[in-house]
Amino acid sequence: MIRLTAPLIVAAAIGTVLPAGVAQAATGPVASDFNGDGYRDLAIPAPHVAVGNHSAAGAVVVLYGSASGVSPARRAVITQNSPGVPGEAEFWDLFGSSVSAADLDGDGFSDLVVGTPNESWGGHDSAGVVTVLWGSRSGLVSGSNLTTPGIAINSYGQEVAATTLGGKPLVVVGADGGTGLRFTGPFRRTGEAGRRQTLAVDPKQVAFGDLNKDGTPESVVVTGHSSGWGGGFVYVDPHKSNAEHLWEPSAARGGMPAIGDVNGDGHKDVVLGHPAEPETAGDTVNIGGRVSIWYGSAQGIDVSTMPVQFSQSAAGIPGVNEKGDRFGSSVAVADLDRDGKAEIIIGAPGEDIAEAADAGSVTVIPGIASRKPGAGAYNLTQGTPGIPGTSATGDQFGSTLSAADVTKDGRPELFIGALGEGAVWSLPGGTNGPTPAGSTLISARSFGLYGDQWFSGEGVRAE
């Protein structure tokens, strides 16, 4: 187990947990079994922490799991200065900007893929590098860099996504400049992959899922655009020569993807969050952000189909849509109540709570056979009884979201991150879904880190 003895000065915010193999906007803790004991471990990215005197060199904190869940008492702090990890911690490398997990070498231990988009190499500033930290009985104890492109690129590793759906390991890496890479296995611990393929698109966010039930994963890729709000067009399998983007009004505002069966028909659906304000003048319905759903079928997702869309103005959705709510900044899809229909969990970190601006909230929408979600939806905030803390200005509760069964009891836990507060909340799984009662707050102080007590990251992925 790798441990860092020198104190870290933290200058960013904690992320949250997602199921492994599912890439999601905002990278944060990843839940996968890195030490092979049967319990998922939590890897929390902290790209803005200082290592020694190097500001924003970056780190990843791993909490090893057990029957009672993850605990800061069993932790490892991994940086580029850790034994067995290639590279060296340097100013503003941002090690841990993106993370994803999958068993890439087929040894039964989950591996962690880590993006360092500001790493300089070959005479190129901020060219970026992607590192695989290899799992073992001792956890993540060694690493190697994935083969880097033979061309000059920018911010390679700003997004990484890994999966083993269908039995074949797959990694997608995003970079600036309209280029992404797709690696397929077998992977070796030297960092070599079976095949490397250049994508004609620039992946900013990626999610994997078997959309047509053929036993192999499709990739849903959201591309970038210059206005800074997370995405341009939404593609299914952009590595294919006939790839088309999904039909979607004002597609350039697309952002955060998640995949799951939200209507219980046995087919995976694609859910996408749009946290930006509408581009169409006079569109008051979608002020504050919205969410789109493409419903799946035996043939997968029909790229020509118009999605079902809703915002906080829709019937049954609690709250009021207001400018700056950023509803859809984070999105997760998981069957929290185990009824065969996945819930849609949506973060609105810009939501004002009473006088607390940008305190943030989370909306949980139960899965429903109807194509009009909203019935039974409820909100979670730091004011919800049982959730520790108090809604305060700038907390941004709901910045990141994920759900995973980390206790092996069959009941998924819900993880909610607040970038402004530098914390993650773990809500225990219950009979009807995660319950605020008994929820736990995990902060930078929990890890024995010193400084501003802030982490940084996006969402957790669980294998």
C-alpha positions as CSV (number, residue, x, y, z in Angstrom):
1,M,0.0,0.0,0.0
2,I,1.5,3.4,-1.0
3,R,1.5,6.0,1.7
4,L,2.7,9.6,1.5
5,T,4.2,10.8,4.7
6,A,4.7,14.4,3.9
7,P,1.6,16.6,4.5
8,L,-0.4,17.8,1.5
9,I,-1.7,21.3,1.2
10,V,-5.1,21.0,-0.3
11,A,-6.5,23.5,-2.7
12,A,-9.5,22.0,-4.5
13,A,-12.6,19.9,-3.7
14,I,-13.6,16.3,-3.2
15,G,-15.5,14.4,-5.9
16,T,-17.9,11.4,-5.6
17,V,-18.4,7.7,-6.5
18,L,-19.6,6.1,-9.7
19,P,-19.7,2.5,-10.8
20,A,-16.5,1.4,-12.5
21,G,-16.6,1.1,-16.2
22,V,-19.0,4.1,-16.3
23,A,-17.3,7.3,-17.1
24,Q,-19.1,10.4,-16.0
25,A,-18.6,14.1,-16.1
26,A,-16.5,15.5,-13.4
27,T,-14.0,12.9,-12.2
28,G,-13.9,12.1,-8.5
29,P,-13.7,9.0,-6.4
30,V,-13.8,5.7,-8.2
31,A,-15.2,2.6,-6.5
32,S,-13.5,-0.6,-7.5
33,D,-11.8,-3.5,-5.8
34,F,-8.1,-2.7,-6.1
35,N,-6.9,-5.3,-3.6
36,G,-9.1,-8.2,-4.5
37,D,-10.7,-8.7,-1.1
38,G,-14.3,-8.6,-2.5
39,Y,-15.1,-5.1,-1.3
40,R,-15.0,-2.0,-3.4
41,D,-12.4,0.6,-2.5
42,L,-12.7,4.3,-3.1
43,A,-10.2,6.3,-5.1
44,I,-10.7,10.1,-4.6
45,P,-8.9,12.3,-7.1
46,A,-7.3,15.5,-5.7
47,P,-5.6,17.2,-8.7
48,H,-5.2,20.6,-7.1
49,V,-3.4,19.5,-3.9
50,A,0.2,20.6,-3.4
51,V,2.9,18.0,-3.1
52,G,5.8,19.4,-1.1
53,N,6.4,22.9,-2.6
54,H,4.7,22.1,-5.9
55,S,1.2,23.7,-6.1
56,A,-1.5,21.6,-7.8
57,A,0.9,18.7,-8.5
58,G,-2.0,16.4,-7.7
59,A,-2.8,13.2,-5.8
60,V,-5.2,10.4,-5.5
61,V,-6.5,9.2,-2.1
62,V,-7.5,5.5,-1.9
63,L,-9.9,4.4,0.9
64,Y,-9.8,0.6,1.2
65,G,-13.2,-1.0,1.8
66,S,-14.7,-3.6,4.2
67,A,-18.0,-5.0,5.3
68,S,-18.7,-1.7,7.0
69,G,-17.7,0.4,4.0
70,V,-14.8,2.6,3.3
71,S,-12.9,4.3,6.0
72,P,-10.2,7.0,6.2
73,A,-8.4,4.8,8.7
74,R,-7.4,2.4,5.8
75,R,-6.0,4.8,3.2
76,A,-3.2,5.4,0.8
77,V,-2.2,8.8,-0.7
78,I,-0.7,8.4,-4.2
79,T,1.3,11.0,-6.1
80,Q,3.8,11.0,-8.8
81,N,6.5,10.9,-6.1
82,S,5.1,7.7,-4.7
83,P,7.3,4.5,-5.1
84,G,6.5,2.7,-8.3
85,V,4.6,5.6,-9.9
86,P,6.2,7.0,-13.0
87,G,7.0,10.7,-13.3
88,E,7.7,13.4,-10.7
89,A,5.3,15.7,-8.9
90,E,5.7,19.2,-10.4
91,F,4.0,22.5,-10.3
92,W,0.5,22.4,-11.8
93,D,0.7,18.8,-13.3
94,L,-2.8,18.1,-12.0
95,F,-2.3,14.4,-11.5
96,G,-5.7,12.9,-10.9
97,S,-7.7,15.4,-13.0
98,S,-9.6,12.4,-14.4
99,V,-9.8,8.8,-13.1
100,S,-11.6,5.6,-14.1
101,A,-11.2,1.9,-13.1
102,A,-11.3,-1.5,-14.7
103,D,-9.3,-4.7,-14.6
104,L,-7.1,-4.0,-17.7
105,D,-4.6,-6.9,-17.4
106,G,-7.1,-9.6,-16.4
107,D,-5.5,-10.5,-13.1
108,G,-8.6,-10.1,-11.0
109,F,-7.6,-6.8,-9.5
110,S,-9.1,-3.5,-10.6
111,D,-6.6,-1.0,-12.0
112,L,-6.9,2.7,-11.8
113,V,-6.4,4.9,-14.9
114,V,-5.3,8.4,-14.0
115,G,-5.0,11.5,-16.2
116,T,-2.4,14.2,-15.7
117,P,-3.3,16.7,-18.4
118,N,-0.7,19.3,-17.6
119,E,2.4,17.0,-17.6
120,S,5.1,18.3,-19.9
121,W,7.2,15.9,-22.0
122,G,9.2,15.8,-25.2
123,G,9.6,19.6,-25.1
124,H,5.9,20.2,-25.1
125,D,4.2,22.1,-22.2
126,S,1.0,20.7,-20.9
127,A,1.1,17.8,-23.3
128,G,-0.4,15.4,-20.7
129,V,0.1,11.8,-19.8
130,V,-2.1,8.9,-18.7
131,T,-0.9,6.5,-15.9
132,V,-2.3,3.1,-15.0
133,L,-1.9,2.2,-11.3
134,W,-2.0,-1.6,-11.2
135,G,-4.1,-3.4,-8.6
136,S,-2.7,-6.2,-6.4
137,R,-3.3,-7.9,-3.0
138,S,-1.6,-4.9,-1.5
139,G,-3.8,-2.4,-3.4
140,L,-2.4,0.1,-5.9
141,V,1.4,-0.3,-5.5
142,S,2.9,0.3,-8.9
143,G,2.1,2.1,-12.2
144,S,3.1,2.6,-15.8
145,N,2.2,5.2,-18.4
146,L,0.0,4.3,-21.3
147,T,1.7,4.7,-24.6
148,T,1.6,8.4,-25.5
149,P,0.7,9.6,-29.0
150,G,3.6,10.2,-31.4
151,I,2.3,13.7,-32.2
152,A,2.2,16.9,-30.2
153,I,-1.1,17.2,-28.4
154,N,-2.5,19.3,-25.6
155,S,-3.9,18.1,-22.3
156,Y,-3.8,14.4,-23.0
157,G,-5.7,12.8,-20.2
158,Q,-8.1,15.6,-19.4
159,E,-10.7,12.8,-19.6
160,V,-10.1,9.0,-19.1
161,A,-12.7,6.3,-19.2
162,A,-12.2,2.5,-18.8
163,T,-14.4,-0.5,-18.9
164,T,-14.3,-4.3,-19.2
165,L,-17.9,-4.7,-20.4
166,G,-18.0,-7.7,-22.8
167,G,-14.9,-9.1,-21.3
168,K,-12.5,-6.9,-23.3
169,P,-10.7,-4.0,-21.6
170,L,-11.2,-0.6,-23.2
171,V,-9.8,2.8,-22.4
172,V,-10.8,6.1,-24.0
173,V,-8.6,9.2,-23.5
174,G,-9.5,12.8,-24.3
175,A,-7.2,15.7,-25.2
176,D,-7.6,19.2,-26.5
177,G,-7.4,19.9,-30.2
178,G,-10.1,17.7,-31.6
179,T,-8.3,14.4,-31.0
180,G,-9.0,11.4,-28.7
181,L,-7.5,8.0,-28.4
182,R,-9.2,4.6,-28.0
183,F,-7.1,1.7,-26.5
184,T,-8.3,-1.9,-26.6
185,G,-6.7,-4.8,-24.8
186,P,-4.8,-6.9,-24.0
187,F,-3.0,-4.4,-21.7
188,R,0.5,-5.1,-20.4
189,R,2.1,-3.6,-17.3
190,T,4.6,-1.9,-19.5
191,G,1.8,0.4,-20.6
192,E,1.3,-1.2,-24.0
193,A,-2.1,-2.0,-25.4
194,G,-3.3,-4.4,-28.0
195,R,-4.6,-1.6,-30.3
196,R,-4.6,2.1,-30.4
197,Q,-7.1,4.0,-32.5
198,T,-7.3,7.8,-33.1
199,L,-10.8,9.3,-32.7
200,A,-12.0,12.1,-35.0
201,V,-13.7,13.8,-32.0
202,D,-12.5,15.4,-28.8
203,P,-13.9,13.5,-25.8
204,K,-14.8,15.7,-22.9
205,Q,-17.0,13.3,-21.2
206,V,-17.5,9.5,-21.8
207,A,-19.9,6.8,-20.5
208,F,-19.9,3.1,-21.4
209,G,-22.9,0.8,-21.7
210,D,-24.3,-2.1,-23.7
211,L,-26.9,-0.2,-25.6
212,N,-28.1,-2.9,-28.0
213,K,-27.6,-6.0,-25.8
214,D,-25.0,-7.6,-28.1
215,G,-22.6,-8.2,-25.2
216,T,-20.2,-5.5,-26.1
217,P,-20.0,-1.9,-24.8
218,E,-20.8,1.2,-26.7
219,S,-19.2,4.5,-25.8
220,V,-21.3,7.7,-25.4
221,V,-18.9,10.6,-26.0
222,V,-19.7,14.2,-25.4
223,T,-17.4,16.5,-27.3
224,G,-16.0,19.9,-26.3
225,H,-16.8,23.4,-27.4
226,S,-15.2,26.8,-26.7
227,S,-17.8,28.3,-24.5
228,G,-16.6,26.2,-21.6
229,W,-19.7,24.3,-20.5
230,G,-18.7,20.7,-20.9
231,G,-19.7,19.5,-24.3
232,G,-20.6,20.0,-27.9
233,F,-22.2,17.0,-29.7
234,V,-23.1,13.6,-28.3
235,Y,-21.9,10.6,-30.2
236,V,-22.4,6.9,-29.9
237,D,-19.2,5.0,-30.8
238,P,-17.4,7.8,-32.5
239,H,-14.5,5.5,-33.5
240,K,-16.7,4.0,-36.2
241,S,-16.5,5.4,-39.6
242,N,-20.3,5.9,-39.9
243,A,-20.7,7.5,-36.4
244,E,-23.4,10.1,-36.1
245,H,-24.2,12.5,-33.3
246,L,-27.5,12.2,-31.4
247,W,-30.2,14.5,-32.5
248,E,-30.6,17.1,-29.8
249,P,-31.9,20.6,-29.9
250,S,-29.1,23.1,-29.0
251,A,-26.7,20.1,-28.8
252,A,-23.7,22.4,-28.2
253,R,-24.9,22.8,-24.6
254,G,-24.6,19.1,-23.9
255,G,-22.6,18.0,-20.8
256,M,-22.8,15.1,-18.4
257,P,-23.7,11.6,-19.7
258,A,-24.9,8.5,-17.7
259,I,-26.3,5.2,-18.9
260,G,-29.0,2.9,-17.3
261,D,-32.5,1.4,-17.7
262,V,-34.7,4.2,-16.3
263,N,-38.0,2.8,-17.5
264,G,-37.4,-0.9,-16.8
265,D,-37.9,-2.2,-20.3
266,G,-34.7,-4.1,-20.3
267,H,-32.9,-1.7,-22.6
268,K,-30.2,0.9,-21.6
269,D,-31.1,4.6,-21.9
270,V,-28.8,7.5,-22.2
271,V,-29.3,10.4,-19.8
272,L,-27.5,13.8,-20.4
273,G,-27.3,16.8,-18.1
274,H,-27.2,20.3,-19.6
275,P,-26.2,22.7,-16.8
276,A,-25.8,25.8,-19.0
277,E,-28.5,28.4,-19.7
278,P,-30.6,27.9,-22.8
279,E,-29.3,29.5,-26.0
280,T,-32.7,30.2,-27.4
281,A,-34.1,33.6,-26.5
282,G,-37.3,33.5,-24.5
283,D,-36.8,29.9,-23.4
284,T,-37.9,30.2,-19.8
285,V,-38.7,26.5,-19.4
286,N,-35.1,25.4,-19.4
287,I,-33.6,28.3,-17.4
288,G,-31.1,27.0,-14.8
289,G,-30.4,23.8,-16.7
290,R,-32.1,20.7,-18.0
291,V,-31.8,16.9,-18.6
292,S,-32.3,14.9,-21.7
293,I,-33.2,11.1,-22.0
294,W,-32.8,9.0,-25.1
295,Y,-34.7,5.8,-24.5
296,G,-33.1,2.6,-25.7
297,S,-34.5,-0.3,-27.8
298,A,-33.3,-3.7,-29.1
299,Q,-31.4,-1.8,-31.8
300,G,-29.8,0.6,-29.3
301,I,-30.2,4.4,-29.4
302,D,-31.8,5.9,-32.5
303,V,-29.6,8.8,-33.3
304,S,-32.4,10.6,-35.1
305,T,-34.8,10.5,-32.2
306,M,-35.6,13.6,-30.2
307,P,-34.9,13.1,-26.5
308,V,-37.4,13.6,-23.7
309,Q,-36.4,16.7,-21.8
310,F,-37.2,18.2,-18.5
311,S,-36.0,20.9,-16.1
312,Q,-37.1,21.9,-12.6
313,S,-40.1,23.5,-14.2
314,A,-41.5,20.0,-15.0
315,A,-44.5,18.6,-13.1
316,G,-43.4,16.6,-10.1
317,I,-39.8,17.9,-10.0
318,P,-39.3,19.8,-6.7
319,G,-37.8,23.3,-6.7
320,V,-38.1,26.2,-9.1
321,N,-35.9,26.6,-12.2
322,E,-33.8,29.7,-11.8
323,K,-30.9,31.2,-13.7
324,G,-27.6,29.8,-12.3
325,D,-29.0,26.7,-10.7
326,R,-26.8,24.5,-13.0
327,F,-29.4,21.7,-12.8
328,G,-27.7,18.8,-14.6
329,S,-24.1,19.7,-13.6
330,S,-23.8,16.1,-12.4
331,V,-25.9,13.1,-13.3
332,A,-25.9,9.5,-12.1
333,V,-28.2,6.6,-13.0
334,A,-28.6,3.7,-10.7
335,D,-31.4,1.4,-9.4
336,L,-31.3,2.7,-5.8
337,D,-34.5,0.9,-4.7
338,R,-33.9,-2.3,-6.7
339,D,-37.3,-2.3,-8.4
340,G,-35.8,-2.9,-11.9
341,K,-36.1,0.8,-12.9
342,A,-33.1,3.0,-12.4
343,E,-33.4,6.3,-10.6
344,I,-32.0,9.5,-12.2
345,I,-29.9,11.5,-9.7
346,I,-29.2,15.1,-10.7
347,G,-27.0,17.7,-9.1
348,A,-27.8,21.5,-9.1
349,P,-24.7,23.0,-7.3
350,G,-25.9,26.5,-8.1
351,E,-29.2,26.1,-6.3
352,D,-29.7,28.8,-3.6
353,I,-31.0,27.5,-0.2
354,A,-32.7,30.3,1.7
355,E,-30.1,33.1,1.9
356,A,-27.2,30.8,1.0
357,A,-26.3,31.4,-2.6
358,D,-24.9,28.3,-4.5
359,A,-25.4,26.1,-1.5
360,G,-26.5,23.3,-3.9
361,S,-29.0,20.5,-4.0
362,V,-29.6,17.0,-5.4
363,T,-32.8,15.7,-7.0
364,V,-33.6,12.0,-7.0
365,I,-36.2,11.0,-9.7
366,P,-37.6,7.4,-9.3
367,G,-37.5,5.2,-12.4
368,I,-40.8,4.9,-14.0
369,A,-42.2,3.0,-17.0
370,S,-43.7,6.2,-18.3
371,R,-41.6,8.4,-20.5
372,K,-42.4,11.4,-18.3
373,P,-40.2,11.1,-15.2
374,G,-40.9,13.2,-12.2
375,A,-43.5,11.3,-10.0
376,G,-42.2,10.8,-6.5
377,A,-39.1,12.9,-7.0
378,Y,-37.4,14.4,-3.9
379,N,-34.6,16.8,-3.0
380,L,-31.6,16.3,-0.8
381,T,-29.6,19.2,0.7
382,Q,-27.4,19.7,3.8
383,G,-30.6,20.8,5.5
384,T,-32.2,17.3,5.0
385,P,-32.5,15.6,8.4
386,G,-29.7,13.1,8.9
387,I,-27.3,14.7,6.4
388,P,-24.4,16.3,8.3
389,G,-23.6,19.9,7.8
390,T,-25.4,23.1,7.0
391,S,-26.2,24.7,3.6
392,A,-23.8,27.6,3.3
393,T,-23.0,30.0,0.5
394,G,-20.7,28.5,-2.1
395,D,-20.8,24.9,-0.8
396,Q,-22.0,23.6,-4.3
397,F,-23.6,20.5,-2.8
398,G,-24.2,18.1,-5.7
399,S,-21.2,19.1,-7.7
400,T,-20.5,15.4,-8.3
401,L,-22.7,12.3,-7.9
402,S,-22.3,8.5,-8.0
403,A,-23.9,5.4,-6.6
404,A,-22.3,2.0,-5.9
405,D,-22.8,-0.9,-3.5
406,V,-19.5,-0.6,-1.5
407,T,-20.7,-2.8,1.4
408,K,-21.7,-5.9,-0.6
409,D,-25.2,-5.9,1.0
410,G,-27.0,-5.4,-2.4
411,R,-28.1,-1.9,-1.5
412,P,-26.3,0.9,-3.4
413,E,-24.8,3.8,-1.4
414,L,-25.2,7.3,-2.8
415,F,-22.2,9.6,-2.8
416,I,-22.6,13.4,-3.1
417,G,-19.7,15.8,-3.5
418,A,-19.5,19.5,-2.7
419,L,-16.6,21.2,-4.5
420,G,-17.0,24.4,-2.5
421,E,-16.9,22.6,0.8
422,G,-14.3,20.1,-0.2
423,A,-16.3,17.1,1.1
424,V,-18.2,14.0,0.1
425,W,-21.3,12.6,1.7
426,S,-22.0,8.8,1.8
427,L,-25.7,7.9,2.2
428,P,-26.1,4.3,3.2
429,G,-28.3,2.0,1.1
430,G,-31.7,1.2,2.4
431,T,-34.7,-0.9,1.5
432,N,-36.2,1.8,-0.6
433,G,-33.0,3.5,-1.6
434,P,-30.2,5.5,0.2
435,T,-31.2,7.0,3.5
436,P,-30.0,10.3,4.9
437,A,-30.1,8.7,8.4
438,G,-26.7,7.4,9.2
439,S,-25.0,9.3,6.4
440,T,-21.3,10.2,6.7
441,L,-19.4,13.3,5.8
442,I,-15.8,12.7,4.5
443,S,-13.6,15.8,4.3
444,A,-10.0,16.5,3.7
445,R,-9.4,16.6,7.4
446,S,-10.6,13.0,7.6
447,F,-7.5,12.0,5.6
448,G,-5.1,13.9,7.9
449,L,-4.4,16.4,5.1
450,Y,-3.6,20.0,6.1
451,G,-4.2,23.4,4.5
452,D,-7.4,24.7,3.0
453,Q,-9.1,21.3,3.6
454,W,-10.2,21.1,-0.1
455,F,-10.1,18.3,-2.6
456,S,-10.9,18.4,-6.2
457,G,-12.5,16.0,-8.6
458,E,-15.6,14.9,-10.4
459,G,-17.3,11.6,-9.9
460,V,-16.5,8.1,-8.7
461,R,-16.8,5.1,-10.9
462,A,-17.3,1.6,-9.6
463,E,-16.6,-1.7,-11.3
